[in-house]
Amino acid sequence: MSREEFIDMPLHQKIKTLYLEGTFVVAIRYYRHKVNLYLLENDYVEVFYNHKEDKIDKIDFLPRDHSRMKFYLDQIKLA
């Protein structure tokens, strides 16, 4: 599946695709969201969950050079 195909999917289909084909990596708190990071094929995908409204606000690709990547790296412990 291409990035464009994933981007064009409705939200419920993105959720299903991540559940079936993605690999959960780590979760962080980011402002008012809990953000789950998934690996989908060779791309990182973020799921922004809003606790107060009990809904997913956004699912989007994470550019590898984005400053938020540091928050994820801080959570990963290598043995």
N, C-alpha and C positions, 0 to 999 in steps of 0.2 A: 504494500500500500504506500502511496506517495504522501508526502506532507500535505499537498493540496487536497487530496482526497480526505485526509483526516480533518483538516481545517473546515472543509465544507460539510462535514457530518453534523447532524443535530446533536445537541448535548447528550441525550440519552444513548445515542449510538457511540459517542466518544467514551462514555462511561463503560459501556459494555465491551468495547474494544480494549480499553486499558485493563479491565478485569480479566478478560480472556487471553490477551496477547502480551500485555505489559508485565514488567517486573517492578514491584515496589522497591524503592531504594532507601528513602529516609523522609521524615516529616520535620517541618520547622514551624515556628510561629512567626508570622510576618504581619505586623500591624493588627488588623482585626480578623485575620485569617489564620487557619491552620492550612499549610501548604504541603501537600504530598507530592513527592517527586517520584516519577516512574521512568523506566527505560523502556522505550517502544522501538524495537529494532535498534537503530543506532542513534536515536534522538532522545533527549530528555524532555518529558512532558510534565507540567505542573498542574495540579488540581487545587484551586483556591476554594476552600470551604469556609463559609461564614457561620460561626457557631450561633450568633445571636438570632440570625434569621433561619437557621437550620437548612441551608441550601448551598449548592455549589454555584459560586459567582462566575467562575471562569475556568476553562481548561485551555492551556496554550503551551506551545513549545518554549523551552528555555534556551536562549542562545548560550553557548558554552563560555562566552566572554562576559556575560552579564555579572554585575557586581553581587547579585543575590547568590551566585554560586558559592561565595565564601561562607555564607550561612550554612549551606549544605555540607561543605567540606569540614566545617568545625564540628559537625555531628558524627562524622565517620571516624571510627577508631580502627586502626590497623593493629592486628595482634602480632 
